Amino acid sequence: MKIKLTIIALSILYFSTVKAQQVNVARAFASAAKQTEVLIKNVDSARKIKPNLVSPRTVENGQFKMVVSKDWTSGFFPAELWYFYQYTKDKKWLNLAEKYTEDIKKEQFNRGTHDLGFMIYCPFGNGYRLTGNPAYKAVIIQAAKSLSTRFNATAGVIKSWDHNGDKWKYPVIIDNMMNLELLFETTRLTGDSSFYKIAVKHANTTMKNHFRPDYSSYHVVDYDTLTGNVRQKVTAQGYANESAWARGQAWGLYGYTMCYRETKNKAYLAQADGIAGFILNNKITPADGIPYWDYNDPKIPDASRDASAASITAAALYELAKYSSHGQKYRAAANKILNSLSTNYTSKIGTNYGFILEHSTGHRPAKSEIDVPINYADYYYLEALLRSKK
């Protein structure tokens, strides 16, 4: 009887702790909406001066930074607007989402980037999911066709970067896992399995070559397209080649969770569980769950955090919790991260030109976007809020 009472008491304590850490989603969305209204005003003002700039990316050195549609982050801003529409059902957000999504449309034909998942699928995928607009479906399909041209069958991967040919020949970054959802969706929309097969081959090759025994990942793996062999493994945006760059770990977690959803391949679930274990069991991570920009930076604790890595991780954990036997642990961890972001990492209304979250790190080795607000942190934060309700 004592054992039963102890188990019941522990269960009550566990679930009360989880519940206590859950974010008030309505309050968080209301605050985020007010901030985003400020952001929209700044976007419109900036576009009057430079109409080719379509999306807000960050604030750096006190300056509001907008980007053209071919920038890899261009799709996150309109995609955020779709999430506001999803949550509120307010046509105001629908009209705004439609307006700014249109600005990215031409990138469906861009064969010079692997980032079409971010650029096209985030806004057009959410737009199609929420409205069924056939024009959005056509854009998604064309974007998948463009992305597929970057696949090399010998190496078994989609090429990420075309730049710095003196450093690498056929570089593939862990971020590329995020673009596979575009391919999976296009097979669903068209019935053409070639897109699905490319996504699976890329995921399998990446699982084989990108990860260390502890489930941490390299940032870049360079391939020889004649033999399919790995030429080198580096971590371009992290502290060192053998370090664990925080956002890279988050991309991997999210990517393999999504791959399991799309394929039900248990190898992907095991991979996602392994990556989650590396992230959640890492003693370097501060108590609030928001990681330093790289787990191996020797300057820790005097190193910048990365709220973007945290928001991506939270969004991934909420989904992974539905599939894994560790679901309760993952949901509790996601709640903690989301609570920390909502409590201590949000901008005060009217500040930071309207970006929602503070304290992200973009590319520290290049001394770029260090301890700043950034659009993809905001996008995955909103996604995590939506997923927390489910």
C-alpha atoms as a printed R data frame, in Angstrom:
    type eleno elety resid chain resno      x      y       z
1   ATOM     1    CA   MET     A     1  0.000  0.000   0.000
2   ATOM     2    CA   LYS     A     2  2.858  2.382   0.884
3   ATOM     3    CA   ILE     A     3  4.469  1.703  -2.503
4   ATOM     4    CA   LYS     A     4  1.176  2.451  -4.288
5   ATOM     5    CA   LEU     A     5  0.743  5.708  -2.368
6   ATOM     6    CA   THR     A     6  4.330  6.697  -3.153
7   ATOM     7    CA   ILE     A     7  3.804  6.044  -6.873
8   ATOM     8    CA   ILE     A     8  0.577  8.060  -6.831
9   ATOM     9    CA   ALA     A     9  2.280 10.912  -4.978
10  ATOM    10    CA   LEU     A    10  5.178 10.960  -7.441
11  ATOM    11    CA   SER     A    11  2.758 10.903 -10.369
12  ATOM    12    CA   ILE     A    12  0.819 13.842  -8.949
13  ATOM    13    CA   LEU     A    13  4.078 15.723  -8.359
14  ATOM    14    CA   TYR     A    14  5.269 14.986 -11.912
15  ATOM    15    CA   PHE     A    15  2.083 16.085 -13.631
16  ATOM    16    CA   SER     A    16  1.660 19.135 -11.407
17  ATOM    17    CA   THR     A    17  5.231 20.150 -12.301
18  ATOM    18    CA   VAL     A    18  4.548 19.684 -16.013
19  ATOM    19    CA   LYS     A    19  1.311 21.649 -15.736
20  ATOM    20    CA   ALA     A    20  3.001 24.437 -13.785
21  ATOM    21    CA   GLN     A    21  5.511 24.875 -16.579
22  ATOM    22    CA   GLN     A    22  2.909 24.982 -19.335
23  ATOM    23    CA   VAL     A    23  2.673 28.338 -21.037
24  ATOM    24    CA   ASN     A    24 -0.503 30.368 -21.180
25  ATOM    25    CA   VAL     A    25 -0.811 30.081 -24.958
26  ATOM    26    CA   ALA     A    26 -3.547 32.710 -25.284
27  ATOM    27    CA   ARG     A    27 -1.472 35.266 -23.420
28  ATOM    28    CA   ALA     A    28  1.706 34.379 -25.338
29  ATOM    29    CA   PHE     A    29 -0.063 34.641 -28.706
30  ATOM    30    CA   ALA     A    30 -1.682 37.955 -27.756
31  ATOM    31    CA   SER     A    31  1.694 39.392 -26.818
32  ATOM    32    CA   ALA     A    32  3.320 38.002 -29.957
33  ATOM    33    CA   ALA     A    33  0.540 39.457 -32.106
34  ATOM    34    CA   LYS     A    34  1.034 42.946 -30.661
35  ATOM    35    CA   GLN     A    35  4.739 42.696 -31.321
36  ATOM    36    CA   THR     A    36  4.195 41.425 -34.862
37  ATOM    37    CA   GLU     A    37  1.901 44.356 -35.616
38  ATOM    38    CA   VAL     A    38  4.879 46.587 -34.797
39  ATOM    39    CA   LEU     A    39  7.043 44.455 -37.082
40  ATOM    40    CA   ILE     A    40  4.588 44.803 -39.985
41  ATOM    41    CA   LYS     A    41  4.679 48.598 -39.721
42  ATOM    42    CA   ASN     A    42  8.473 48.536 -39.860
43  ATOM    43    CA   VAL     A    43  8.402 46.152 -42.825
44  ATOM    44    CA   ASP     A    44  6.042 48.409 -44.762
45  ATOM    45    CA   SER     A    45  8.141 51.477 -43.982
46  ATOM    46    CA   ALA     A    46 11.333 49.760 -45.114
47  ATOM    47    CA   ARG     A    47  9.727 48.556 -48.346
48  ATOM    48    CA   LYS     A    48  8.710 52.065 -49.312
49  ATOM    49    CA   ILE     A    49 12.416 52.849 -49.485
50  ATOM    50    CA   LYS     A    50 13.597 49.515 -50.964
51  ATOM    51    CA   PRO     A    51 10.699 47.571 -52.533
52  ATOM    52    CA   ASN     A    52 12.916 44.577 -53.395
53  ATOM    53    CA   LEU     A    53 13.341 43.815 -49.689
54  ATOM    54    CA   VAL     A    54 10.467 41.520 -48.776
55  ATOM    55    CA   SER     A    55 11.024 40.037 -45.320
56  ATOM    56    CA   PRO     A    56 12.419 41.132 -41.947
57  ATOM    57    CA   ARG     A    57 15.346 38.986 -40.818
58  ATOM    58    CA   THR     A    58 16.964 40.452 -37.701
59  ATOM    59    CA   VAL     A    59 18.186 43.496 -35.797
60  ATOM    60    CA   GLU     A    60 21.952 43.830 -35.793
61  ATOM    61    CA   ASN     A    61 23.976 46.662 -34.270
62  ATOM    62    CA   GLY     A    62 20.679 48.415 -33.685
63  ATOM    63    CA   GLN     A    63 19.757 48.284 -37.376
64  ATOM    64    CA   PHE     A    64 16.604 46.702 -38.768
65  ATOM    65    CA   LYS     A    65 17.603 44.192 -41.462
66  ATOM    66    CA   MET     A    66 15.339 43.177 -44.342
67  ATOM    67    CA   VAL     A    67 16.138 40.583 -47.017
68  ATOM    68    CA   VAL     A    68 15.270 39.850 -50.645
69  ATOM    69    CA   SER     A    69 13.148 36.838 -51.544
70  ATOM    70    CA   LYS     A    70 16.147 34.630 -52.419
71  ATOM    71    CA   ASP     A    71 17.513 34.872 -48.862
72  ATOM    72    CA   TRP     A    72 17.133 31.541 -47.046
73  ATOM    73    CA   THR     A    73 15.105 33.188 -44.281
74  ATOM    74    CA   SER     A    74 12.617 35.013 -46.522
75  ATOM    75    CA   GLY     A    75  9.718 32.606 -45.933
76  ATOM    76    CA   PHE     A    76  9.600 32.707 -42.158
77  ATOM    77    CA   PHE     A    77  7.861 36.074 -41.807
78  ATOM    78    CA   PRO     A    78  4.838 35.258 -44.009
79  ATOM    79    CA   ALA     A    79  4.742 31.797 -42.432
80  ATOM    80    CA   GLU     A    80  4.401 33.407 -39.002
81  ATOM    81    CA   LEU     A    81  1.377 35.301 -40.283
82  ATOM    82    CA   TRP     A    82 -0.214 32.013 -41.308
83  ATOM    83    CA   TYR     A    83  0.245 30.760 -37.740
84  ATOM    84    CA   PHE     A    84 -1.511 33.852 -36.397
85  ATOM    85    CA   TYR     A    85 -4.371 33.136 -38.773
86  ATOM    86    CA   GLN     A    86 -4.452 29.487 -37.717
87  ATOM    87    CA   TYR     A    87 -4.680 30.451 -34.058
88  ATOM    88    CA   THR     A    88 -7.071 33.409 -34.285
89  ATOM    89    CA   LYS     A    89 -9.139 32.608 -37.417
90  ATOM    90    CA   ASP     A    90 -9.079 36.388 -37.891
91  ATOM    91    CA   LYS     A    91 -9.254 37.377 -41.580
92  ATOM    92    CA   LYS     A    92 -6.917 40.264 -40.838
93  ATOM    93    CA   TRP     A    93 -4.091 37.758 -40.466
94  ATOM    94    CA   LEU     A    94 -5.296 35.808 -43.503
95  ATOM    95    CA   ASN     A    95 -5.066 38.904 -45.674
96  ATOM    96    CA   LEU     A    96 -1.612 39.755 -44.345
97  ATOM    97    CA   ALA     A    97 -0.376 36.192 -44.810
98  ATOM    98    CA   GLU     A    98 -1.606 36.102 -48.396
99  ATOM    99    CA   LYS     A    99 -0.051 39.481 -49.148
100 ATOM   100    CA   TYR     A   100  3.461 38.715 -47.900
101 ATOM   101    CA   THR     A   101  3.474 35.092 -49.074
102 ATOM   102    CA   GLU     A   102  3.056 36.289 -52.645
103 ATOM   103    CA   ASP     A   103  6.420 38.075 -52.419
104 ATOM   104    CA   ILE     A   104  8.292 34.764 -52.174
105 ATOM   105    CA   LYS     A   105  6.450 33.072 -55.037
106 ATOM   106    CA   LYS     A   106  9.159 33.415 -57.706
107 ATOM   107    CA   GLU     A   107 11.607 31.364 -55.626
108 ATOM   108    CA   GLN     A   108  9.722 28.216 -56.613
109 ATOM   109    CA   PHE     A   109 11.970 28.212 -59.703
110 ATOM   110    CA   ASN     A   110 15.209 28.796 -57.772
111 ATOM   111    CA   ARG     A   111 17.545 25.858 -58.385
112 ATOM   112    CA   GLY     A   112 20.496 27.538 -56.741
113 ATOM   113    CA   THR     A   113 19.546 26.757 -53.136
114 ATOM   114    CA   HIS     A   114 18.581 23.815 -50.955
115 ATOM   115    CA   ASP     A   115 16.534 26.101 -48.703
116 ATOM   116    CA   LEU     A   116 13.297 25.906 -50.671
117 ATOM   117    CA   GLY     A   117 11.698 24.063 -47.772
118 ATOM   118    CA   PHE     A   118 12.208 27.101 -45.560
119 ATOM   119    CA   MET     A   119 11.531 29.658 -48.294
120 ATOM   120    CA   ILE     A   120  8.537 28.023 -49.966
121 ATOM   121    CA   TYR     A   121  7.114 25.249 -47.815
122 ATOM   122    CA   CYS     A   122  6.876 27.249 -44.585
123 ATOM   123    CA   PRO     A   123  4.636 29.971 -46.087
124 ATOM   124    CA   PHE     A   124  3.013 28.126 -49.010
125 ATOM   125    CA   GLY     A   125  2.725 24.816 -47.174
126 ATOM   126    CA   ASN     A   126  0.950 26.416 -44.240
127 ATOM   127    CA   GLY     A   127 -1.100 28.535 -46.617
128 ATOM   128    CA   TYR     A   128 -2.247 25.485 -48.574
129 ATOM   129    CA   ARG     A   129 -2.968 23.529 -45.392
130 ATOM   130    CA   LEU     A   130 -5.159 26.325 -44.055
131 ATOM   131    CA   THR     A   131 -6.919 27.459 -47.243
132 ATOM   132    CA   GLY     A   132 -6.619 24.709 -49.863
133 ATOM   133    CA   ASN     A   133 -5.681 27.380 -52.418
134 ATOM   134    CA   PRO     A   134 -4.736 25.428 -55.598
135 ATOM   135    CA   ALA     A   135 -2.275 28.162 -56.596
136 ATOM   136    CA   TYR     A   136 -0.279 27.371 -53.464
137 ATOM   137    CA   LYS     A   137 -0.299 23.685 -54.345
138 ATOM   138    CA   ALA     A   138  1.219 24.459 -57.743
139 ATOM   139    CA   VAL     A   139  3.987 26.508 -56.133
140 ATOM   140    CA   ILE     A   140  4.821 23.699 -53.702
141 ATOM   141    CA   ILE     A   141  5.077 21.168 -56.522
142 ATOM   142    CA   GLN     A   142  7.296 23.391 -58.668
143 ATOM   143    CA   ALA     A   143  9.557 24.133 -55.679
144 ATOM   144    CA   ALA     A   144  9.982 20.395 -55.082
145 ATOM   145    CA   LYS     A   145 10.945 19.936 -58.726
146 ATOM   146    CA   SER     A   146 13.534 22.694 -58.374
147 ATOM   147    CA   LEU     A   147 14.929 21.207 -55.172
148 ATOM   148    CA   SER     A   148 15.145 17.741 -56.728
149 ATOM   149    CA   THR     A   149 17.598 19.009 -59.352
150 ATOM   150    CA   ARG     A   150 20.160 19.341 -56.558
151 ATOM   151    CA   PHE     A   151 20.069 15.622 -55.744
152 ATOM   152    CA   ASN     A   152 23.069 13.488 -56.696
153 ATOM   153    CA   ALA     A   153 22.254  9.781 -56.873
154 ATOM   154    CA   THR     A   154 25.855  8.624 -56.430
155 ATOM   155    CA   ALA     A   155 26.360 10.556 -53.198
156 ATOM   156    CA   GLY     A   156 22.726 10.004 -52.210
157 ATOM   157    CA   VAL     A   157 22.173 13.555 -50.984
158 ATOM   158    CA   ILE     A   158 20.852 16.978 -51.969
159 ATOM   159    CA   LYS     A   159 23.617 19.558 -52.328
160 ATOM   160    CA   SER     A   160 23.369 22.443 -49.887
161 ATOM   161    CA   TRP     A   161 25.779 25.173 -50.945
162 ATOM   162    CA   ASP     A   162 27.217 26.293 -54.277
163 ATOM   163    CA   HIS     A   163 29.671 28.750 -52.729
164 ATOM   164    CA   ASN     A   164 33.247 28.308 -51.412
165 ATOM   165    CA   GLY     A   165 34.287 25.722 -53.973
166 ATOM   166    CA   ASP     A   166 37.839 26.016 -52.659
167 ATOM   167    CA   LYS     A   167 36.691 24.626 -49.283
168 ATOM   168    CA   TRP     A   168 34.410 21.791 -50.375
169 ATOM   169    CA   LYS     A   169 33.060 20.091 -53.492
170 ATOM   170    CA   TYR     A   170 29.586 18.822 -52.633
171 ATOM   171    CA   PRO     A   171 28.664 20.134 -49.177
172 ATOM   172    CA   VAL     A   172 25.593 18.911 -47.327
173 ATOM   173    CA   ILE     A   173 24.550 20.624 -44.116
174 ATOM   174    CA   ILE     A   174 22.415 19.191 -41.332
175 ATOM   175    CA   ASP     A   175 19.917 22.032 -41.929
176 ATOM   176    CA   ASN     A   176 19.012 20.315 -45.200
177 ATOM   177    CA   MET     A   177 16.947 17.765 -43.252
178 ATOM   178    CA   MET     A   178 14.353 20.495 -42.806
179 ATOM   179    CA   ASN     A   179 13.757 20.775 -46.554
180 ATOM   180    CA   LEU     A   180 12.699 17.147 -46.971
181 ATOM   181    CA   GLU     A   181  9.165 17.887 -45.791
182 ATOM   182    CA   LEU     A   182  8.603 19.747 -49.063
183 ATOM   183    CA   LEU     A   183  9.445 16.567 -50.969
184 ATOM   184    CA   PHE     A   184  7.278 14.302 -48.829
185 ATOM   185    CA   GLU     A   185  4.337 16.664 -49.260
186 ATOM   186    CA   THR     A   186  4.783 16.805 -53.015
187 ATOM   187    CA   THR     A   187  4.559 13.023 -53.324
188 ATOM   188    CA   ARG     A   188  1.310 13.251 -51.368
189 ATOM   189    CA   LEU     A   189  0.022 16.006 -53.674
190 ATOM   190    CA   THR     A   190  1.062 14.409 -56.970
191 ATOM   191    CA   GLY     A   191  1.345 10.685 -56.370
192 ATOM   192    CA   ASP     A   192  4.875 10.864 -57.825
193 ATOM   193    CA   SER     A   193  7.060  8.765 -55.515
194 ATOM   194    CA   SER     A   194 10.345 10.139 -56.906
195 ATOM   195    CA   PHE     A   195 10.215 13.022 -54.441
196 ATOM   196    CA   TYR     A   196  9.640 10.638 -51.532
197 ATOM   197    CA   LYS     A   197 12.525  8.441 -52.636
198 ATOM   198    CA   ILE     A   198 14.925 11.389 -52.810
199 ATOM   199    CA   ALA     A   199 13.899 12.502 -49.302
200 ATOM   200    CA   VAL     A   200 14.396  9.015 -47.858
201 ATOM   201    CA   LYS     A   201 17.756  8.543 -49.559
202 ATOM   202    CA   HIS     A   202 18.971 11.899 -48.272
203 ATOM   203    CA   ALA     A   203 17.768 11.127 -44.744
204 ATOM   204    CA   ASN     A   204 19.461  7.712 -44.768
205 ATOM   205    CA   THR     A   205 22.763  9.041 -46.084
206 ATOM   206    CA   THR     A   206 22.736 11.883 -43.574
207 ATOM   207    CA   MET     A   207 21.967  9.486 -40.727
208 ATOM   208    CA   LYS     A   208 24.943  7.380 -41.771
209 ATOM   209    CA   ASN     A   209 27.505 10.169 -42.181
210 ATOM   210    CA   HIS     A   210 26.512 13.243 -40.183
211 ATOM   211    CA   PHE     A   211 26.320 11.845 -36.666
212 ATOM   212    CA   ARG     A   212 28.833 10.878 -34.003
213 ATOM   213    CA   PRO     A   213 28.314  7.935 -31.610
214 ATOM   214    CA   ASP     A   214 26.743 10.264 -29.009
215 ATOM   215    CA   TYR     A   215 24.175 11.464 -31.603
216 ATOM   216    CA   SER     A   216 25.692 14.929 -31.902
217 ATOM   217    CA   SER     A   217 26.119 15.999 -35.511
218 ATOM   218    CA   TYR     A   218 28.608 17.712 -37.748
219 ATOM   219    CA   HIS     A   219 27.362 20.773 -39.546
220 ATOM   220    CA   VAL     A   220 28.814 20.037 -43.001
221 ATOM   221    CA   VAL     A   221 29.680 16.752 -44.707
222 ATOM   222    CA   ASP     A   222 31.482 17.104 -48.037
223 ATOM   223    CA   TYR     A   223 30.994 14.351 -50.658
224 ATOM   224    CA   ASP     A   224 32.822 13.064 -53.702
225 ATOM   225    CA   THR     A   225 30.123 12.716 -56.351
226 ATOM   226    CA   LEU     A   226 32.173 10.280 -58.447
227 ATOM   227    CA   THR     A   227 32.508  7.708 -55.675
228 ATOM   228    CA   GLY     A   228 29.921  8.800 -53.131
229 ATOM   229    CA   ASN     A   229 32.631  8.817 -50.448
230 ATOM   230    CA   VAL     A   230 32.880 11.416 -47.715
231 ATOM   231    CA   ARG     A   231 35.701 13.881 -48.338
232 ATOM   232    CA   GLN     A   232 35.566 15.740 -45.018
233 ATOM   233    CA   LYS     A   233 33.382 16.578 -42.037
234 ATOM   234    CA   VAL     A   234 33.383 20.109 -40.625
235 ATOM   235    CA   THR     A   235 31.291 22.430 -38.460
236 ATOM   236    CA   ALA     A   236 31.315 25.736 -40.318
237 ATOM   237    CA   GLN     A   237 28.963 27.667 -38.053
238 ATOM   238    CA   GLY     A   238 30.005 26.052 -34.785
239 ATOM   239    CA   TYR     A   239 32.990 26.488 -32.488
240 ATOM   240    CA   ALA     A   240 35.138 23.730 -34.030
241 ATOM   241    CA   ASN     A   241 34.830 20.801 -36.419
242 ATOM   242    CA   GLU     A   242 34.262 18.324 -33.584
243 ATOM   243    CA   SER     A   243 31.960 20.583 -31.576
244 ATOM   244    CA   ALA     A   244 28.172 20.376 -31.338
245 ATOM   245    CA   TRP     A   245 26.630 23.508 -32.820
246 ATOM   246    CA   ALA     A   246 23.340 23.984 -30.977
247 ATOM   247    CA   ARG     A   247 21.077 24.908 -33.865
248 ATOM   248    CA   GLY     A   248 22.456 22.007 -35.887
249 ATOM   249    CA   GLN     A   249 21.381 19.580 -33.183
250 ATOM   250    CA   ALA     A   250 17.908 21.131 -33.230
251 ATOM   251    CA   TRP     A   251 17.649 20.807 -37.025
252 ATOM   252    CA   GLY     A   252 18.548 17.136 -36.770
253 ATOM   253    CA   LEU     A   253 15.996 16.468 -34.040
254 ATOM   254    CA   TYR     A   254 13.226 18.194 -35.942
255 ATOM   255    CA   GLY     A   255 14.213 16.608 -39.250
256 ATOM   256    CA   TYR     A   256 14.213 12.987 -38.096
257 ATOM   257    CA   THR     A   257 11.026 13.458 -36.100
258 ATOM   258    CA   MET     A   258  9.379 14.728 -39.283
259 ATOM   259    CA   CYS     A   259 10.858 11.844 -41.299
260 ATOM   260    CA   TYR     A   260  9.347  9.341 -38.879
261 ATOM   261    CA   ARG     A   261  5.962 11.027 -39.217
262 ATOM   262    CA   GLU     A   262  6.152 10.793 -43.004
263 ATOM   263    CA   THR     A   263  7.524  7.242 -43.317
264 ATOM   264    CA   LYS     A   264  6.897  5.442 -39.996
265 ATOM   265    CA   ASN     A   265 10.446  4.083 -40.370
266 ATOM   266    CA   LYS     A   266 11.488  3.165 -36.823
267 ATOM   267    CA   ALA     A   267 15.121  3.910 -37.628
268 ATOM   268    CA   TYR     A   268 14.170  7.578 -37.865
269 ATOM   269    CA   LEU     A   269 12.341  7.424 -34.535
270 ATOM   270    CA   ALA     A   270 15.409  5.855 -32.918
271 ATOM   271    CA   GLN     A   271 17.568  8.582 -34.452
272 ATOM   272    CA   ALA     A   272 15.279 11.309 -33.125
273 ATOM   273    CA   ASP     A   273 15.301  9.685 -29.673
274 ATOM   274    CA   GLY     A   274 19.103  9.583 -29.755
275 ATOM   275    CA   ILE     A   275 19.402 13.255 -30.704
276 ATOM   276    CA   ALA     A   276 16.851 14.211 -28.049
277 ATOM   277    CA   GLY     A   277 18.918 12.310 -25.500
278 ATOM   278    CA   PHE     A   278 22.039 14.240 -26.456
279 ATOM   279    CA   ILE     A   279 20.220 17.570 -26.129
280 ATOM   280    CA   LEU     A   280 18.253 16.893 -22.943
281 ATOM   281    CA   ASN     A   281 20.938 14.997 -21.022
282 ATOM   282    CA   ASN     A   282 23.703 17.457 -21.813
283 ATOM   283    CA   LYS     A   283 24.988 18.939 -18.566
284 ATOM   284    CA   ILE     A   284 26.265 22.032 -20.363
285 ATOM   285    CA   THR     A   285 22.729 23.296 -21.000
286 ATOM   286    CA   PRO     A   286 21.616 25.881 -18.408
287 ATOM   287    CA   ALA     A   287 18.762 25.129 -16.034
288 ATOM   288    CA   ASP     A   288 16.268 27.126 -18.120
289 ATOM   289    CA   GLY     A   289 16.747 24.774 -21.094
290 ATOM   290    CA   ILE     A   290 17.994 27.446 -23.520
291 ATOM   291    CA   PRO     A   291 21.308 26.188 -24.942
292 ATOM   292    CA   TYR     A   292 24.509 28.063 -25.521
293 ATOM   293    CA   TRP     A   293 25.180 28.587 -29.219
294 ATOM   294    CA   ASP     A   294 27.632 25.658 -29.209
295 ATOM   295    CA   TYR     A   295 27.820 22.941 -26.559
296 ATOM   296    CA   ASN     A   296 31.627 22.972 -26.678
297 ATOM   297    CA   ASP     A   297 32.449 26.669 -26.564
298 ATOM   298    CA   PRO     A   298 35.236 26.930 -23.933
299 ATOM   299    CA   LYS     A   299 33.917 30.354 -22.891
300 ATOM   300    CA   ILE     A   300 30.783 28.823 -21.385
301 ATOM   301    CA   PRO     A   301 29.102 30.193 -19.267
302 ATOM   302    CA   ASP     A   302 30.280 33.475 -20.795
303 ATOM   303    CA   ALA     A   303 28.938 32.554 -24.224
304 ATOM   304    CA   SER     A   304 25.841 33.635 -26.127
305 ATOM   305    CA   ARG     A   305 22.660 31.599 -25.964
306 ATOM   306    CA   ASP     A   306 20.585 30.538 -28.953
307 ATOM   307    CA   ALA     A   307 16.858 31.022 -28.509
308 ATOM   308    CA   SER     A   308 16.345 29.850 -32.087
309 ATOM   309    CA   ALA     A   309 17.833 26.440 -31.268
310 ATOM   310    CA   ALA     A   310 15.556 26.302 -28.240
311 ATOM   311    CA   SER     A   311 12.379 27.138 -30.160
312 ATOM   312    CA   ILE     A   312 13.163 24.578 -32.879
313 ATOM   313    CA   THR     A   313 13.874 21.974 -30.195
314 ATOM   314    CA   ALA     A   314 10.629 22.693 -28.353
315 ATOM   315    CA   ALA     A   315  8.572 22.411 -31.535
316 ATOM   316    CA   ALA     A   316 10.284 19.105 -32.376
317 ATOM   317    CA   LEU     A   317  9.872 17.663 -28.874
318 ATOM   318    CA   TYR     A   318  6.133 18.332 -28.841
319 ATOM   319    CA   GLU     A   319  5.778 16.253 -31.977
320 ATOM   320    CA   LEU     A   320  8.267 13.573 -30.944
321 ATOM   321    CA   ALA     A   321  6.348 13.161 -27.673
322 ATOM   322    CA   LYS     A   322  3.433 11.762 -29.700
323 ATOM   323    CA   TYR     A   323  5.543  8.961 -31.181
324 ATOM   324    CA   SER     A   324  8.144  8.015 -28.593
325 ATOM   325    CA   SER     A   325  7.997  5.918 -25.433
326 ATOM   326    CA   HIS     A   326  9.702  8.906 -23.787
327 ATOM   327    CA   GLY     A   327  6.737 11.123 -24.569
328 ATOM   328    CA   GLN     A   328  6.119 12.421 -21.043
329 ATOM   329    CA   LYS     A   329  9.759 13.397 -20.653
330 ATOM   330    CA   TYR     A   330  9.800 15.168 -23.998
331 ATOM   331    CA   ARG     A   331  6.627 17.110 -23.352
332 ATOM   332    CA   ALA     A   332  7.882 18.205 -19.941
333 ATOM   333    CA   ALA     A   333 11.166 19.356 -21.508
334 ATOM   334    CA   ALA     A   334  9.324 21.226 -24.253
335 ATOM   335    CA   ASN     A   335  7.108 22.899 -21.665
336 ATOM   336    CA   LYS     A   336 10.166 24.043 -19.732
337 ATOM   337    CA   ILE     A   337 11.850 25.466 -22.817
338 ATOM   338    CA   LEU     A   338  8.699 27.204 -24.009
339 ATOM   339    CA   ASN     A   339  8.055 28.624 -20.555
340 ATOM   340    CA   SER     A   340 11.608 29.995 -20.428
341 ATOM   341    CA   LEU     A   341 11.281 31.560 -23.872
342 ATOM   342    CA   SER     A   342  7.921 33.125 -23.018
343 ATOM   343    CA   THR     A   343  9.112 34.413 -19.657
344 ATOM   344    CA   ASN     A   344 12.679 35.597 -20.148
345 ATOM   345    CA   TYR     A   345 13.450 35.708 -23.875
346 ATOM   346    CA   THR     A   346 10.592 37.758 -25.326
347 ATOM   347    CA   SER     A   347 11.014 41.355 -26.408
348 ATOM   348    CA   LYS     A   348  9.089 44.057 -24.596
349 ATOM   349    CA   ILE     A   349  6.225 45.279 -26.746
350 ATOM   350    CA   GLY     A   350  7.469 47.913 -29.164
351 ATOM   351    CA   THR     A   351 11.159 47.021 -28.879
352 ATOM   352    CA   ASN     A   352 13.430 45.165 -31.313
353 ATOM   353    CA   TYR     A   353 11.428 46.550 -34.248
354 ATOM   354    CA   GLY     A   354  8.705 43.996 -33.503
355 ATOM   355    CA   PHE     A   355 10.599 40.704 -33.379
356 ATOM   356    CA   ILE     A   356  9.164 38.370 -30.751
357 ATOM   357    CA   LEU     A   357 12.208 36.637 -29.224
358 ATOM   358    CA   GLU     A   358 15.591 37.953 -28.160
359 ATOM   359    CA   HIS     A   359 18.970 36.248 -27.656
360 ATOM   360    CA   SER     A   360 19.519 34.110 -30.744
361 ATOM   361    CA   THR     A   361 22.885 33.456 -32.383
362 ATOM   362    CA   GLY     A   362 23.111 33.291 -36.162
363 ATOM   363    CA   HIS     A   363 26.714 32.772 -37.297
364 ATOM   364    CA   ARG     A   364 29.120 33.443 -34.468
365 ATOM   365    CA   PRO     A   365 32.348 32.413 -36.249
366 ATOM   366    CA   ALA     A   366 31.558 35.033 -38.903
367 ATOM   367    CA   LYS     A   367 30.753 37.542 -36.132
368 ATOM   368    CA   SER     A   368 27.257 37.777 -37.591
369 ATOM   369    CA   GLU     A   369 23.919 38.002 -35.753
370 ATOM   370    CA   ILE     A   370 25.182 37.408 -32.219
371 ATOM   371    CA   ASP     A   371 22.651 37.766 -29.370
372 ATOM   372    CA   VAL     A   372 19.926 39.176 -31.587
373 ATOM   373    CA   PRO     A   373 16.273 38.627 -32.464
374 ATOM   374    CA   ILE     A   374 15.875 36.573 -35.650
375 ATOM   375    CA   ASN     A   375 12.892 35.522 -37.741
376 ATOM   376    CA   TYR     A   376 13.246 31.732 -37.627
377 ATOM   377    CA   ALA     A   377 13.380 31.806 -33.828
378 ATOM   378    CA   ASP     A   378 10.007 33.565 -33.888
379 ATOM   379    CA   TYR     A   379  8.509 31.153 -36.430
380 ATOM   380    CA   TYR     A   380  9.359 27.995 -34.491
381 ATOM   381    CA   TYR     A   381  8.334 29.666 -31.227
382 ATOM   382    CA   LEU     A   382  4.833 30.192 -32.639
383 ATOM   383    CA   GLU     A   383  4.823 26.630 -33.941
384 ATOM   384    CA   ALA     A   384  5.810 25.340 -30.512
385 ATOM   385    CA   LEU     A   385  2.989 27.351 -28.925
386 ATOM   386    CA   LEU     A   386  0.489 25.819 -31.340
387 ATOM   387    CA   ARG     A   387  1.848 22.304 -30.787
388 ATOM   388    CA   SER     A   388  1.785 22.710 -27.008
389 ATOM   389    CA   LYS     A   389 -2.012 22.956 -27.127
390 ATOM   390    CA   LYS     A   390 -2.296 19.550 -28.775
